[in-house]
Amino acid sequence: MHILKCAECKSYGLKETCDCGSKRVRVKPAKYSPEDKYAVYRRKAKENVGNQDL
Ligand SMILES: [Zn+2]
């Protein structure tokens, strides 16, 4: 399965033709940025701290 993105209205979807009438083009799946990675890490760390408090 691949995701298509409309160049006109920037909407994403699986249909090649966008609701706005333009053609959607295939986009690569977004890679996790270091910031996202750290955000998850932070969230997990927070959960661990919460468990310790219990
Ligand atoms: Zn569109």
PDB file of the backbone (N, CA, C, O) and the ligand in Angstrom, with CONECT records:
HET     ZN  A 101       1
ATOM      1  N   MET A   1       0.851  -1.198   0.000  1.00  0.00           N
ATOM      2  CA  MET A   1       0.000   0.000   0.000  1.00  0.00           C
ATOM      3  C   MET A   1       0.884   1.243   0.000  1.00  0.00           C
ATOM      4  O   MET A   1       1.875   1.317   0.726  1.00  0.00           O
ATOM      5  N   HIS A   2       0.522   2.185  -0.798  1.00  0.00           N
ATOM      6  CA  HIS A   2       1.298   3.412  -0.830  1.00  0.00           C
ATOM      7  C   HIS A   2       0.370   4.609  -0.675  1.00  0.00           C
ATOM      8  O   HIS A   2      -0.817   4.557  -0.998  1.00  0.00           O
ATOM      9  N   ILE A   3       0.935   5.647  -0.188  1.00  0.00           N
ATOM     10  CA  ILE A   3       0.153   6.869   0.049  1.00  0.00           C
ATOM     11  C   ILE A   3       0.408   7.845  -1.079  1.00  0.00           C
ATOM     12  O   ILE A   3       1.538   8.022  -1.533  1.00  0.00           O
ATOM     13  N   LEU A   4      -0.650   8.465  -1.513  1.00  0.00           N
ATOM     14  CA  LEU A   4      -0.529   9.456  -2.571  1.00  0.00           C
ATOM     15  C   LEU A   4      -0.829  10.832  -1.996  1.00  0.00           C
ATOM     16  O   LEU A   4      -1.634  10.995  -1.079  1.00  0.00           O
ATOM     17  N   LYS A   5      -0.148  11.811  -2.571  1.00  0.00           N
ATOM     18  CA  LYS A   5      -0.336  13.177  -2.080  1.00  0.00           C
ATOM     19  C   LYS A   5      -0.691  14.092  -3.236  1.00  0.00           C
ATOM     20  O   LYS A   5      -0.086  14.036  -4.307  1.00  0.00           O
ATOM     21  N   CYS A   6      -1.667  14.922  -3.002  1.00  0.00           N
ATOM     22  CA  CYS A   6      -2.089  15.875  -4.024  1.00  0.00           C
ATOM     23  C   CYS A   6      -1.171  17.088  -3.990  1.00  0.00           C
ATOM     24  O   CYS A   6      -0.945  17.678  -2.934  1.00  0.00           O
ATOM     25  N   ALA A   7      -0.649  17.449  -5.138  1.00  0.00           N
ATOM     26  CA  ALA A   7       0.252  18.589  -5.201  1.00  0.00           C
ATOM     27  C   ALA A   7      -0.516  19.903  -5.088  1.00  0.00           C
ATOM     28  O   ALA A   7       0.057  20.938  -4.747  1.00  0.00           O
ATOM     29  N   GLU A   8      -1.800  19.855  -5.375  1.00  0.00           N
ATOM     30  CA  GLU A   8      -2.604  21.082  -5.354  1.00  0.00           C
ATOM     31  C   GLU A   8      -3.049  21.454  -3.947  1.00  0.00           C
ATOM     32  O   GLU A   8      -2.762  22.547  -3.459  1.00  0.00           O
ATOM     33  N   CYS A   9      -3.750  20.535  -3.307  1.00  0.00           N
ATOM     34  CA  CYS A   9      -4.309  20.868  -1.998  1.00  0.00           C
ATOM     35  C   CYS A   9      -3.595  20.161  -0.862  1.00  0.00           C
ATOM     36  O   CYS A   9      -3.989  20.286   0.298  1.00  0.00           O
ATOM     37  N   LYS A  10      -2.537  19.410  -1.193  1.00  0.00           N
ATOM     38  CA  LYS A  10      -1.677  18.761  -0.192  1.00  0.00           C
ATOM     39  C   LYS A  10      -2.401  17.699   0.626  1.00  0.00           C
ATOM     40  O   LYS A  10      -1.962  17.337   1.718  1.00  0.00           O
ATOM     41  N   SER A  11      -3.501  17.209   0.096  1.00  0.00           N
ATOM     42  CA  SER A  11      -4.219  16.182   0.836  1.00  0.00           C
ATOM     43  C   SER A  11      -3.626  14.817   0.523  1.00  0.00           C
ATOM     44  O   SER A  11      -3.076  14.600  -0.557  1.00  0.00           O
ATOM     45  N   TYR A  12      -3.743  13.909   1.469  1.00  0.00           N
ATOM     46  CA  TYR A  12      -3.217  12.561   1.280  1.00  0.00           C
ATOM     47  C   TYR A  12      -4.364  11.595   1.063  1.00  0.00           C
ATOM     48  O   TYR A  12      -5.477  11.810   1.545  1.00  0.00           O
ATOM     49  N   GLY A  13      -4.079  10.530   0.332  1.00  0.00           N
ATOM     50  CA  GLY A  13      -5.111   9.533   0.121  1.00  0.00           C
ATOM     51  C   GLY A  13      -4.577   8.368  -0.666  1.00  0.00           C
ATOM     52  O   GLY A  13      -3.408   8.343  -1.050  1.00  0.00           O
ATOM     53  N   LEU A  14      -5.437   7.405  -0.905  1.00  0.00           N
ATOM     54  CA  LEU A  14      -5.032   6.213  -1.651  1.00  0.00           C
ATOM     55  C   LEU A  14      -5.506   6.263  -3.085  1.00  0.00           C
ATOM     56  O   LEU A  14      -5.028   5.498  -3.923  1.00  0.00           O
ATOM     57  N   LYS A  15      -6.446   7.157  -3.385  1.00  0.00           N
ATOM     58  CA  LYS A  15      -6.947   7.303  -4.752  1.00  0.00           C
ATOM     59  C   LYS A  15      -6.003   8.196  -5.550  1.00  0.00           C
ATOM     60  O   LYS A  15      -5.495   9.195  -5.042  1.00  0.00           O
ATOM     61  N   GLU A  16      -5.775   7.817  -6.816  1.00  0.00           N
ATOM     62  CA  GLU A  16      -4.865   8.613  -7.640  1.00  0.00           C
ATOM     63  C   GLU A  16      -5.455   9.970  -7.974  1.00  0.00           C
ATOM     64  O   GLU A  16      -4.724  10.944  -8.156  1.00  0.00           O
ATOM     65  N   THR A  17      -6.755  10.033  -8.055  1.00  0.00           N
ATOM     66  CA  THR A  17      -7.388  11.308  -8.335  1.00  0.00           C
ATOM     67  C   THR A  17      -7.898  11.920  -7.040  1.00  0.00           C
ATOM     68  O   THR A  17      -8.668  11.311  -6.297  1.00  0.00           O
ATOM     69  N   CYS A  18      -7.451  13.125  -6.796  1.00  0.00           N
ATOM     70  CA  CYS A  18      -7.835  13.802  -5.559  1.00  0.00           C
ATOM     71  C   CYS A  18      -9.269  14.306  -5.662  1.00  0.00           C
ATOM     72  O   CYS A  18      -9.828  14.427  -6.752  1.00  0.00           O
ATOM     73  N   ASP A  19      -9.839  14.592  -4.521  1.00  0.00           N
ATOM     74  CA  ASP A  19     -11.194  15.141  -4.491  1.00  0.00           C
ATOM     75  C   ASP A  19     -11.263  16.493  -5.189  1.00  0.00           C
ATOM     76  O   ASP A  19     -12.326  16.895  -5.662  1.00  0.00           O
ATOM     77  N   CYS A  20     -10.128  17.202  -5.257  1.00  0.00           N
ATOM     78  CA  CYS A  20     -10.121  18.522  -5.890  1.00  0.00           C
ATOM     79  C   CYS A  20      -9.976  18.399  -7.401  1.00  0.00           C
ATOM     80  O   CYS A  20     -10.046  19.397  -8.118  1.00  0.00           O
ATOM     81  N   GLY A  21      -9.771  17.158  -7.891  1.00  0.00           N
ATOM     82  CA  GLY A  21      -9.683  16.958  -9.327  1.00  0.00           C
ATOM     83  C   GLY A  21      -8.272  16.809  -9.834  1.00  0.00           C
ATOM     84  O   GLY A  21      -8.066  16.407 -10.979  1.00  0.00           O
ATOM     85  N   SER A  22      -7.289  17.126  -9.005  1.00  0.00           N
ATOM     86  CA  SER A  22      -5.899  16.985  -9.418  1.00  0.00           C
ATOM     87  C   SER A  22      -5.435  15.554  -9.200  1.00  0.00           C
ATOM     88  O   SER A  22      -6.070  14.769  -8.496  1.00  0.00           O
ATOM     89  N   LYS A  23      -4.313  15.244  -9.822  1.00  0.00           N
ATOM     90  CA  LYS A  23      -3.750  13.905  -9.649  1.00  0.00           C
ATOM     91  C   LYS A  23      -2.840  13.877  -8.441  1.00  0.00           C
ATOM     92  O   LYS A  23      -2.057  14.795  -8.198  1.00  0.00           O
ATOM     93  N   ARG A  24      -2.966  12.791  -7.687  1.00  0.00           N
ATOM     94  CA  ARG A  24      -2.074  12.636  -6.553  1.00  0.00           C
ATOM     95  C   ARG A  24      -0.816  11.905  -6.994  1.00  0.00           C
ATOM     96  O   ARG A  24      -0.858  11.072  -7.899  1.00  0.00           O
ATOM     97  N   VAL A  25       0.277  12.213  -6.364  1.00  0.00           N
ATOM     98  CA  VAL A  25       1.546  11.554  -6.678  1.00  0.00           C
ATOM     99  C   VAL A  25       2.015  10.770  -5.465  1.00  0.00           C
ATOM    100  O   VAL A  25       1.690  11.097  -4.323  1.00  0.00           O
ATOM    101  N   ARG A  26       2.782   9.732  -5.739  1.00  0.00           N
ATOM    102  CA  ARG A  26       3.255   8.874  -4.664  1.00  0.00           C
ATOM    103  C   ARG A  26       4.307   9.601  -3.822  1.00  0.00           C
ATOM    104  O   ARG A  26       5.150  10.327  -4.347  1.00  0.00           O
ATOM    105  N   VAL A  27       4.239   9.396  -2.546  1.00  0.00           N
ATOM    106  CA  VAL A  27       5.230   9.998  -1.651  1.00  0.00           C
ATOM    107  C   VAL A  27       5.892   8.891  -0.848  1.00  0.00           C
ATOM    108  O   VAL A  27       5.299   7.850  -0.564  1.00  0.00           O
ATOM    109  N   LYS A  28       7.128   9.152  -0.496  1.00  0.00           N
ATOM    110  CA  LYS A  28       7.841   8.187   0.349  1.00  0.00           C
ATOM    111  C   LYS A  28       7.330   8.320   1.776  1.00  0.00           C
ATOM    112  O   LYS A  28       6.985   9.414   2.222  1.00  0.00           O
ATOM    113  N   PRO A  29       7.284   7.209   2.481  1.00  0.00           N
ATOM    114  CA  PRO A  29       6.871   7.293   3.874  1.00  0.00           C
ATOM    115  C   PRO A  29       7.848   8.157   4.655  1.00  0.00           C
ATOM    116  O   PRO A  29       9.062   8.064   4.473  1.00  0.00           O
ATOM    117  N   ALA A  30       7.319   8.974   5.501  1.00  0.00           N
ATOM    118  CA  ALA A  30       8.170   9.879   6.265  1.00  0.00           C
ATOM    119  C   ALA A  30       9.030   9.106   7.249  1.00  0.00           C
ATOM    120  O   ALA A  30       8.546   8.253   7.994  1.00  0.00           O
ATOM    121  N   LYS A  31      10.297   9.419   7.232  1.00  0.00           N
ATOM    122  CA  LYS A  31      11.188   8.774   8.195  1.00  0.00           C
ATOM    123  C   LYS A  31      11.052   9.468   9.544  1.00  0.00           C
ATOM    124  O   LYS A  31      10.689  10.641   9.636  1.00  0.00           O
ATOM    125  N   TYR A  32      11.352   8.713  10.566  1.00  0.00           N
ATOM    126  CA  TYR A  32      11.296   9.311  11.894  1.00  0.00           C
ATOM    127  C   TYR A  32      12.440  10.292  12.042  1.00  0.00           C
ATOM    128  O   TYR A  32      13.598   9.944  11.809  1.00  0.00           O
ATOM    129  N   SER A  33      12.132  11.467  12.413  1.00  0.00           N
ATOM    130  CA  SER A  33      13.178  12.447  12.648  1.00  0.00           C
ATOM    131  C   SER A  33      13.736  12.232  14.051  1.00  0.00           C
ATOM    132  O   SER A  33      13.058  11.675  14.915  1.00  0.00           O
ATOM    133  N   PRO A  34      14.963  12.669  14.274  1.00  0.00           N
ATOM    134  CA  PRO A  34      15.557  12.522  15.612  1.00  0.00           C
ATOM    135  C   PRO A  34      14.668  13.124  16.686  1.00  0.00           C
ATOM    136  O   PRO A  34      14.608  12.619  17.807  1.00  0.00           O
ATOM    137  N   GLU A  35      13.985  14.194  16.347  1.00  0.00           N
ATOM    138  CA  GLU A  35      13.128  14.850  17.339  1.00  0.00           C
ATOM    139  C   GLU A  35      11.979  13.934  17.738  1.00  0.00           C
ATOM    140  O   GLU A  35      11.633  13.838  18.915  1.00  0.00           O
ATOM    141  N   ASP A  36      11.381  13.253  16.740  1.00  0.00           N
ATOM    142  CA  ASP A  36      10.290  12.322  17.035  1.00  0.00           C
ATOM    143  C   ASP A  36      10.784  11.205  17.939  1.00  0.00           C
ATOM    144  O   ASP A  36      10.117  10.796  18.889  1.00  0.00           O
ATOM    145  N   LYS A  37      11.989  10.722  17.606  1.00  0.00           N
ATOM    146  CA  LYS A  37      12.578   9.622  18.362  1.00  0.00           C
ATOM    147  C   LYS A  37      12.728  10.027  19.822  1.00  0.00           C
ATOM    148  O   LYS A  37      12.371   9.279  20.732  1.00  0.00           O
ATOM    149  N   TYR A  38      13.254  11.201  20.020  1.00  0.00           N
ATOM    150  CA  TYR A  38      13.462  11.655  21.385  1.00  0.00           C
ATOM    151  C   TYR A  38      12.133  11.896  22.096  1.00  0.00           C
ATOM    152  O   TYR A  38      12.012  11.692  23.304  1.00  0.00           O
ATOM    153  N   ALA A  39      11.153  12.329  21.333  1.00  0.00           N
ATOM    154  CA  ALA A  39       9.841  12.575  21.935  1.00  0.00           C
ATOM    155  C   ALA A  39       9.278  11.271  22.476  1.00  0.00           C
ATOM    156  O   ALA A  39       8.734  11.237  23.580  1.00  0.00           O
ATOM    157  N   VAL A  40       9.407  10.191  21.701  1.00  0.00           N
ATOM    158  CA  VAL A  40       8.933   8.887  22.156  1.00  0.00           C
ATOM    159  C   VAL A  40       9.725   8.447  23.374  1.00  0.00           C
ATOM    160  O   VAL A  40       9.170   7.945  24.352  1.00  0.00           O
ATOM    161  N   TYR A  41      11.023   8.645  23.296  1.00  0.00           N
ATOM    162  CA  TYR A  41      11.902   8.251  24.397  1.00  0.00           C
ATOM    163  C   TYR A  41      11.514   8.991  25.667  1.00  0.00           C
ATOM    164  O   TYR A  41      11.453   8.417  26.754  1.00  0.00           O
ATOM    165  N   ARG A  42      11.252  10.287  25.498  1.00  0.00           N
ATOM    166  CA  ARG A  42      10.858  11.094  26.650  1.00  0.00           C
ATOM    167  C   ARG A  42       9.568  10.577  27.246  1.00  0.00           C
ATOM    168  O   ARG A  42       9.425  10.472  28.465  1.00  0.00           O
ATOM    169  N   ARG A  43       8.609  10.249  26.350  1.00  0.00           N
ATOM    170  CA  ARG A  43       7.305   9.793  26.806  1.00  0.00           C
ATOM    171  C   ARG A  43       7.460   8.483  27.592  1.00  0.00           C
ATOM    172  O   ARG A  43       6.833   8.287  28.633  1.00  0.00           O
ATOM    173  N   LYS A  44       8.310   7.595  27.065  1.00  0.00           N
ATOM    174  CA  LYS A  44       8.521   6.315  27.748  1.00  0.00           C
ATOM    175  C   LYS A  44       9.183   6.545  29.097  1.00  0.00           C
ATOM    176  O   LYS A  44       8.810   5.940  30.102  1.00  0.00           O
ATOM    177  N   ALA A  45      10.161   7.421  29.101  1.00  0.00           N
ATOM    178  CA  ALA A  45      10.865   7.714  30.343  1.00  0.00           C
ATOM    179  C   ALA A  45       9.881   8.245  31.374  1.00  0.00           C
ATOM    180  O   ALA A  45       9.951   7.909  32.556  1.00  0.00           O
ATOM    181  N   LYS A  46       8.967   9.078  30.903  1.00  0.00           N
ATOM    182  CA  LYS A  46       7.975   9.656  31.801  1.00  0.00           C
ATOM    183  C   LYS A  46       7.086   8.545  32.377  1.00  0.00           C
ATOM    184  O   LYS A  46       6.764   8.546  33.565  1.00  0.00           O
ATOM    185  N   GLU A  47       6.703   7.608  31.520  1.00  0.00           N
ATOM    186  CA  GLU A  47       5.864   6.496  31.976  1.00  0.00           C
ATOM    187  C   GLU A  47       6.590   5.680  33.032  1.00  0.00           C
ATOM    188  O   GLU A  47       6.004   5.266  34.032  1.00  0.00           O
ATOM    189  N   ASN A  48       7.887   5.456  32.789  1.00  0.00           N
ATOM    190  CA  ASN A  48       8.676   4.674  33.740  1.00  0.00           C
ATOM    191  C   ASN A  48       8.728   5.366  35.093  1.00  0.00           C
ATOM    192  O   ASN A  48       8.606   4.732  36.142  1.00  0.00           O
ATOM    193  N   VAL A  49       8.909   6.663  35.046  1.00  0.00           N
ATOM    194  CA  VAL A  49       8.952   7.425  36.290  1.00  0.00           C
ATOM    195  C   VAL A  49       7.621   7.293  37.013  1.00  0.00           C
ATOM    196  O   VAL A  49       7.565   7.133  38.232  1.00  0.00           O
ATOM    197  N   GLY A  50       6.536   7.366  36.217  1.00  0.00           N
ATOM    198  CA  GLY A  50       5.212   7.239  36.830  1.00  0.00           C
ATOM    199  C   GLY A  50       5.027   5.884  37.491  1.00  0.00           C
ATOM    200  O   GLY A  50       4.440   5.787  38.569  1.00  0.00           O
ATOM    201  N   ASN A  51       5.536   4.825  36.837  1.00  0.00           N
ATOM    202  CA  ASN A  51       5.405   3.486  37.412  1.00  0.00           C
ATOM    203  C   ASN A  51       6.199   3.376  38.715  1.00  0.00           C
ATOM    204  O   ASN A  51       5.765   2.743  39.678  1.00  0.00           O
ATOM    205  N   GLN A  52       7.346   3.998  38.716  1.00  0.00           N
ATOM    206  CA  GLN A  52       8.179   3.946  39.926  1.00  0.00           C
ATOM    207  C   GLN A  52       7.480   4.647  41.083  1.00  0.00           C
ATOM    208  O   GLN A  52       7.558   4.218  42.234  1.00  0.00           O
ATOM    209  N   ASP A  53       6.809   5.717  40.753  1.00  0.00           N
ATOM    210  CA  ASP A  53       6.105   6.458  41.808  1.00  0.00           C
ATOM    211  C   ASP A  53       5.006   5.609  42.424  1.00  0.00           C
ATOM    212  O   ASP A  53       4.704   5.738  43.610  1.00  0.00           O
ATOM    213  N   LEU A  54       4.398   4.725  41.599  1.00  0.00           N
ATOM    214  CA  LEU A  54       3.341   3.862  42.123  1.00  0.00           C
ATOM    215  C   LEU A  54       3.968   2.743  42.962  1.00  0.00           C
ATOM    216  O   LEU A  54       3.251   1.899  43.499  1.00  0.00           O
TER     217      LEU A  54
HETATM  218 ZN    ZN A 101      -6.263  17.911  -4.197  1.00  0.00          ZN2+
END
